[in-house]
Amino acid sequence: MVTDVRVQQTPIAPQEQAVCQRQQPTRLHLRVRALLLLALLLPGLALAHAGHDHGDAPAPAPLANLPTRLPDGSVFLPKPAQHLYGIRTEQAHVQQVGGTQELLGEVVADPNASGLLQAPKLGRIHPPAEGLPVLGQQVAAGTLLAWLEPLPDSVDRANQEALLADLDGQIALSRQRLERLQQLRDTAPRQEIEDVNLQLASQQARQAAVARGLTEQQPLLAPVTGVVSQTRLRAGAIVDEHEPLLELVDPARLQVTAYSHDPALAEHLLAASARTAAGAAIGLEFIGTGYRLEAQTLPLQFAVRGNPPRLALGQPLTVLIETDEPATGVVLPRAAVVRQGGGASLVWVHPAAERFAPRLVQVRPLDAGRVLISAGLEPGERVVTVGAALLNQLR
């Protein structure tokens, strides 16, 4: 027998229904507020967990095995890169050396091993059978270089032609006199006949010389043995009297002239060297100094010694004079010093295994290959002597 059980629902009072209706919107508001708060907190949490650092971000560290210019101006250079760049350093030692002065100079020819060919008179150039000399050609002293056909002006030509006419008349008179004397040979004195013969020969020689001066070409010979360094010889060219035509020089015997504002510099000179614009070193030997100012400077003469690079006459040089006035500092190769954009001089020191730092220094030249650092370096510091220019280019 099934018992029918019925659950009787208790009716809800009107007051309780109102409370339930008020609670439902309140829970919805709480959920919305929670979601808004979470949305505000999530960006901050994400930033905090990105680097686990809530402070200021540090400067980025240099990448491994990659040359880098650091913010303080120094350079991080790993060991492999140092070997690749060929970096070499040496320890700075303070020492006392002689003082130096830097002068302007130029290459000149040795007067005992050079020569200048000039035109002896106005004329026209004619080439010899071997042709005109060319630049760089080796020429021996006395070699025929060209022919010069005289071209006298109208006054000279008129005078020479008048002299020829006068000589023609004198020669005719001398011949007539000689003929009469020969007809009177038996009675004429022998001495008189000999005098007339001598006078006639002299007149004929003068006539031939004047005629040659009008038409005969004059040979132009090399004054010394050397190499043709300059030539103005052209076939058919008309040249003036004393005009330079050709220059000969011995490249193995060159000299350098330097110009000093100090007349007493030669008295304190110990040694000298020169440097080309490309940095090549040239050994010099002091010859002497002049005693007349030229453009407010006194010339100093030096002979080129050793095995210098190829030089040209007139080439500008920097001449370094070592004097007996002492100076103190660090001696370094000239390649260790590099120039900044503003013209300041600096060297690179090696304070750590893979770090290089620039140092502003005061520089004085010593010779063609060395400089003296008078300020800016401390004794014992390691200075870059090879590869400084490469370090200066790193950015």
Summary of the structure (lengths in Angstrom):
residues: 395
radius of gyration: 49.7
end to end distance: 102.6
largest distance: 215.0
contacts: 1042
relative contact order: 0.17
helix: 29%
strand: 36%
